[in-house]
Every structure is written in structure tokens, then in C-alpha cells.
Amino acid sequence: MTAHSTHRLHVLDVACLVLMIAGGLNWLLVGLFRFDVIAGTFGMMSIGLARIVYLLVGIAAIYSIVRLPTMAHYRYEPAERETYVARQP
């Protein structure tokens, strides 16, 4: 890579960020209102499924902690959009 190369977040980085935001908002609601969105979404009948979601949030946090030094150098750059020009008849 050159000194001017652009670093971009990987899909897994973004997925982990989304999971951690969802987990953080869930804990906010648990703390404020004693309402667990994850358990409420999947229902009390599927506690196993809710545990899987909690595990994914925890794994996402661990992954992000490991990747944090690398991601600190990244910056957001939207993907280039292609523009289409309509043909003239």
C-alpha cells in the first residue's frame, strides 16, 4: 500500500458495529425501563435464540477490541456512485 492509499472498513467491521449498537441500545432500555428488546423480539419461548444474539454481540465487541488499533486509522469514504446518462432518441 502506498502512503496515500485509503483504508476502508470491512463488511465484518460494519456488521460488528451494528451488533454493538443494537446491544448498547438494548442495555439502555434494560437499565431505564427493565425491557429487554432482544428477549421481547424473539419471545420468551426462544430464550436459546436470544442467547445466540447476546453471544454475537459479545463476540462482535471482542472482535472490535482486537481490530480497534487498525480501525482507528480508517476513515469513512462513501463508495463511488456511477451516474447513468439517458440516451437521446
MDTraj code that builds the backbone (N, CA, C; nanometers):
import mdtraj as md
import numpy as np

residues = "MET THR ALA HIS SER THR HIS ARG LEU HIS VAL LEU ASP VAL ALA CYS LEU VAL LEU MET ILE ALA GLY GLY LEU ASN TRP LEU LEU VAL GLY LEU PHE ARG PHE ASP VAL ILE ALA GLY THR PHE GLY MET MET SER ILE GLY LEU ALA ARG ILE VAL TYR LEU LEU VAL GLY ILE ALA ALA ILE TYR SER ILE VAL ARG LEU PRO THR MET ALA HIS TYR ARG TYR GLU PRO ALA GLU ARG GLU THR TYR VAL ALA ARG GLN PRO".split()
xyz = np.array([
    [0.0830, -0.1184, 0.0000],
    [0.0000, 0.0000, 0.0000],
    [0.0871, 0.1242, 0.0000],
    [0.0387, 0.2244, -0.0650],
    [0.1133, 0.3492, -0.0676],
    [0.0732, 0.4370, 0.0496],
    [0.1492, 0.5434, 0.0686],
    [0.1196, 0.6347, 0.1788],
    [-0.0144, 0.7055, 0.1589],
    [-0.0611, 0.7129, 0.0350],
    [-0.1852, 0.7839, 0.0064],
    [-0.3034, 0.6891, -0.0102],
    [-0.2844, 0.5616, 0.0184],
    [-0.3945, 0.4671, -0.0005],
    [-0.5030, 0.4920, 0.1043],
    [-0.6228, 0.4577, 0.0687],
    [-0.7379, 0.4794, 0.1542],
    [-0.7729, 0.3494, 0.2258],
    [-0.7944, 0.3597, 0.3557],
    [-0.8386, 0.2440, 0.4326],
    [-0.9903, 0.2497, 0.4421],
    [-1.0524, 0.1351, 0.4237],
    [-1.1974, 0.1279, 0.4343],
    [-1.2354, 0.0192, 0.5328],
    [-1.3491, 0.0361, 0.5945],
    [-1.3992, -0.0645, 0.6860],
    [-1.4433, -0.1872, 0.6078],
    [-1.4169, -0.3028, 0.6631],
    [-1.4625, -0.4271, 0.6027],
    [-1.6088, -0.4501, 0.6398],
    [-1.6746, -0.5346, 0.5665],
    [-1.8149, -0.5665, 0.5933],
    [-1.8297, -0.6220, 0.7351],
    [-1.7354, -0.7049, 0.7774],
    [-1.7416, -0.7615, 0.9120],
    [-1.7283, -0.6525, 1.0179],
    [-1.6468, -0.5511, 0.9932],
    [-1.6335, -0.4390, 1.0866],
    [-1.7671, -0.3665, 1.1033],
    [-1.8337, -0.3424, 0.9924],
    [-1.9622, -0.2721, 0.9957],
    [-2.0682, -0.3592, 1.0637],
    [-2.0694, -0.4883, 1.0342],
    [-2.1653, -0.5787, 1.0976],
    [-2.1451, -0.5815, 1.2490],
    [-2.0203, -0.5842, 1.2927],
    [-1.9919, -0.5827, 1.4363],
    [-2.0352, -0.4515, 1.4991],
    [-2.0143, -0.3424, 1.4286],
    [-2.0570, -0.2124, 1.4803],
    [-2.2087, -0.2089, 1.4973],
    [-2.2817, -0.2596, 1.4012],
    [-2.4279, -0.2624, 1.4087],
    [-2.4726, -0.3486, 1.5274],
    [-2.4095, -0.4655, 1.5451],
    [-2.4438, -0.5517, 1.6577],
    [-2.4167, -0.4832, 1.7912],
    [-2.3044, -0.4140, 1.8012],
    [-2.2716, -0.3471, 1.9270],
    [-2.3660, -0.2295, 1.9550],
    [-2.4070, -0.1584, 1.8529],
    [-2.5042, -0.0501, 1.8722],
    [-2.6370, -0.1082, 1.9187],
    [-2.6813, -0.2160, 1.8543],
    [-2.8065, -0.2804, 1.8959],
    [-2.7958, -0.3292, 2.0400],
    [-2.6835, -0.3890, 2.0756],
    [-2.6649, -0.4365, 2.2123],
    [-2.6621, -0.3230, 2.3118],
    [-2.5963, -0.2135, 2.2767],
    [-2.5908, -0.0980, 2.3654],
    [-2.7279, -0.0353, 2.3869],
    [-2.8044, -0.0229, 2.2801],
    [-2.9400, 0.0306, 2.2936],
    [-3.0278, -0.0631, 2.3758],
    [-3.0086, -0.1932, 2.3584],
    [-3.0842, -0.2902, 2.4374],
    [-3.0540, -0.2728, 2.5862],
    [-2.9250, -0.2578, 2.6206],
    [-2.8884, -0.2394, 2.7618],
    [-2.9405, -0.1075, 2.8159],
    [-2.9475, -0.0042, 2.7326],
    [-3.0056, 0.1223, 2.7741],
    [-3.1516, 0.1031, 2.8136],
    [-3.2254, 0.0314, 2.7305],
    [-3.3665, 0.0058, 2.7605],
    [-3.3846, -0.0841, 2.8823],
    [-3.2944, -0.1797, 2.9001],
    [-3.2998, -0.2643, 3.0201],
    [-3.2764, -0.1779, 3.1441],
    [-3.1776, -0.0893, 3.1370],
    [-3.1465, -0.0043, 3.2513],
    [-3.2549, 0.0965, 3.2835],
    [-3.3152, 0.1548, 3.1817],
    [-3.4165, 0.2576, 3.2043],
    [-3.5542, 0.2004, 3.2345],
    [-3.5940, 0.0998, 3.1581],
    [-3.7326, 0.0529, 3.1650],
    [-3.7471, -0.0948, 3.2000],
    [-3.6355, -0.1615, 3.2265],
    [-3.6375, -0.3061, 3.2533],
    [-3.7057, -0.3829, 3.1398],
    [-3.6829, -0.3355, 3.0174],
    [-3.7386, -0.4020, 2.8995],
    [-3.6246, -0.4516, 2.8127],
    [-3.6209, -0.5808, 2.7899],
    [-3.5180, -0.6439, 2.7075],
    [-3.5744, -0.6627, 2.5665],
    [-3.5283, -0.5795, 2.4736],
    [-3.5792, -0.5827, 2.3363],
    [-3.5494, -0.7169, 2.2699],
    [-3.4287, -0.7701, 2.2928],
    [-3.3902, -0.8964, 2.2282],
    [-3.4828, -1.0084, 2.2729],
    [-3.5013, -1.0234, 2.4035],
    [-3.5906, -1.1286, 2.4537],
    [-3.7341, -1.1006, 2.4111],
    [-3.7729, -0.9731, 2.4090],
    [-3.9076, -0.9383, 2.3663],
    [-3.9316, -0.9664, 2.2191],
    [-3.8291, -0.9454, 2.1376],
    [-3.8420, -0.9683, 1.9936],
    [-3.8545, -1.1167, 1.9625],
    [-3.7695, -1.1966, 2.0255],
    [-3.7704, -1.3396, 1.9956],
    [-3.8666, -1.4160, 2.0840],
    [-3.9270, -1.3522, 2.1825],
    [-4.0251, -1.4162, 2.2687],
    [-3.9595, -1.5001, 2.3763],
    [-4.0318, -1.5171, 2.4822],
    [-3.9796, -1.5932, 2.5950],
    [-3.9658, -1.7416, 2.5601],
    [-4.0348, -1.7878, 2.4585],
    [-4.0289, -1.9291, 2.4206],
    [-3.8941, -1.9642, 2.3585],
    [-3.8256, -1.8665, 2.3040],
    [-3.6994, -1.8959, 2.2363],
    [-3.5832, -1.8259, 2.3064],
    [-3.5658, -1.8548, 2.4345],
    [-3.4566, -1.7974, 2.5115],
    [-3.3225, -1.8367, 2.4488],
    [-3.3149, -1.9557, 2.3921],
    [-3.1917, -2.0003, 2.3262],
    [-3.1532, -1.9080, 2.2118],
    [-3.2504, -1.8626, 2.1363],
    [-3.2235, -1.7713, 2.0251],
    [-3.1754, -1.6362, 2.0771],
    [-3.2347, -1.5891, 2.1854],
    [-3.1900, -1.4633, 2.2449],
    [-3.0458, -1.4770, 2.2952],
    [-3.0113, -1.5923, 2.3527],
    [-2.8739, -1.6146, 2.3985],
    [-2.7760, -1.6091, 2.2827],
    [-2.8163, -1.6612, 2.1673],
    [-2.7300, -1.6576, 2.0492],
    [-2.7042, -1.5121, 2.0087],
    [-2.8088, -1.4296, 2.0121],
    [-2.7916, -1.2882, 1.9786],
    [-2.6968, -1.2218, 2.0782],
    [-2.7140, -1.2512, 2.2074],
    [-2.6243, -1.1947, 2.3088],
    [-2.4803, -1.2393, 2.2846],
    [-2.4614, -1.3652, 2.2490],
    [-2.3266, -1.4147, 2.2192],
    [-2.2670, -1.3425, 2.0989],
    [-2.3468, -1.3207, 1.9962],
    [-2.2986, -1.2496, 1.8773],
    [-2.2572, -1.1063, 1.9116],
    [-2.3344, -1.0413, 1.9983],
    [-2.2990, -0.9047, 2.0399],
    [-2.1666, -0.9066, 2.1154],
    [-2.1486, -1.0043, 2.2049],
    [-2.0237, -1.0145, 2.2798],
    [-1.9046, -1.0452, 2.1911],
    [-1.9218, -1.1353, 2.0960],
    [-1.8146, -1.1686, 2.0028],
    [-1.7811, -1.0476, 1.9165],
    [-1.8840, -0.9725, 1.8759],
    [-1.8606, -0.8506, 1.7976],
    [-1.7776, -0.7506, 1.8773],
    [-1.8050, -0.7397, 2.0068],
    [-1.7285, -0.6477, 2.0911],
    [-1.5829, -0.6916, 2.1014],
    [-1.5596, -0.8204, 2.1215],
    [-1.4223, -0.8714, 2.1304],
    [-1.3493, -0.8490, 1.9983],
    [-1.4159, -0.8793, 1.8872],
    [-1.3567, -0.8569, 1.7546],
    [-1.3184, -0.7101, 1.7371],
    [-1.4085, -0.6198, 1.7778],
    [-1.3829, -0.4780, 1.7616],
    [-1.2690, -0.4300, 1.8507],
    [-1.2573, -0.4862, 1.9711],
    [-1.1454, -0.4505, 2.0582],
    [-1.0141, -0.4888, 1.9922],
    [-1.0088, -0.6075, 1.9325],
    [-0.8868, -0.6533, 1.8653],
    [-0.8564, -0.5667, 1.7434],
    [-0.9596, -0.5291, 1.6693],
    [-0.9417, -0.4511, 1.5461],
    [-0.9284, -0.3011, 1.5701],
    [-0.9551, -0.2540, 1.6923],
    [-0.9573, -0.1109, 1.7199],
    [-0.8306, -0.0374, 1.6764],
    [-0.7109, -0.0880, 1.7053],
    [-0.5913, -0.0140, 1.6606],
    [-0.5863, 0.0046, 1.5085],
    [-0.6313, -0.0955, 1.4344],
    [-0.6315, -0.0846, 1.2887],
    [-0.7425, 0.0077, 1.2408],
    [-0.8617, -0.0054, 1.3011],
    [-0.9752, 0.0760, 1.2576],
    [-0.9584, 0.2224, 1.2940],
    [-0.8739, 0.2537, 1.3900],
    [-0.8528, 0.3931, 1.4298],
    [-0.7937, 0.4753, 1.3153],
    [-0.7279, 0.4092, 1.2220],
    [-0.6670, 0.4790, 1.1086],
    [-0.7599, 0.4881, 0.9880],
    [-0.8749, 0.4213, 0.9950],
    [-0.9681, 0.4235, 0.8834],
    [-1.0461, 0.5534, 0.8850],
    [-1.0971, 0.5874, 0.7697],
    [-1.1888, 0.6994, 0.7619],
    [-1.3011, 0.6602, 0.6678],
    [-1.4152, 0.7188, 0.6893],
    [-1.5316, 0.6847, 0.6090],
    [-1.5244, 0.7556, 0.4753],
    [-1.5377, 0.6780, 0.3707],
    [-1.5492, 0.7331, 0.2366],
    [-1.6579, 0.6564, 0.1643],
    [-1.7645, 0.7232, 0.1286],
    [-1.8721, 0.6520, 0.0589],
    [-1.8231, 0.5948, -0.0736],
    [-1.8827, 0.4850, -0.1113],
    [-1.8466, 0.4228, -0.2388],
    [-1.8811, 0.5182, -0.3521],
    [-1.8007, 0.5115, -0.4549],
    [-1.8260, 0.5981, -0.5698],
    [-1.9538, 0.5536, -0.6397],
    [-2.0343, 0.6499, -0.6751],
    [-2.1597, 0.6182, -0.7423],
    [-2.1422, 0.6378, -0.8914],
    [-2.1993, 0.5455, -0.9632],
    [-2.1954, 0.5582, -1.1080],
    [-2.3157, 0.6409, -1.1515],
    [-2.2937, 0.7272, -1.2446],
    [-2.4053, 0.8044, -1.2980],
    [-2.4364, 0.7539, -1.4382],
    [-2.5627, 0.7399, -1.4614],
    [-2.6059, 0.6909, -1.5904],
    [-2.6700, 0.8071, -1.6660],
    [-2.6317, 0.8205, -1.7888],
    [-2.6867, 0.9250, -1.8726],
    [-2.7869, 0.8603, -1.9672],
    [-2.9060, 0.9147, -1.9689],
    [-3.0085, 0.8597, -2.0582],
    [-2.9712, 0.8891, -2.2022],
    [-2.9948, 0.7922, -2.2871],
    [-2.9655, 0.8125, -2.4287],
    [-3.0687, 0.9039, -2.4910],
    [-3.0202, 0.9835, -2.5812],
    [-3.1121, 1.0699, -2.6551],
    [-3.1683, 0.9901, -2.7725],
    [-3.3001, 0.9960, -2.7930],
    [-3.3601, 0.9188, -2.9050],
    [-3.3237, 0.9743, -3.0397],
])
top = md.Topology()
chain = top.add_chain()
for i, resn in enumerate(residues, 1):
    res = top.add_residue(resn, chain, resSeq=i)
    for name in ("N", "CA", "C"):
        top.add_atom(name, md.element.get_by_symbol(name[0]), res)
traj = md.Trajectory(xyz[None], top)
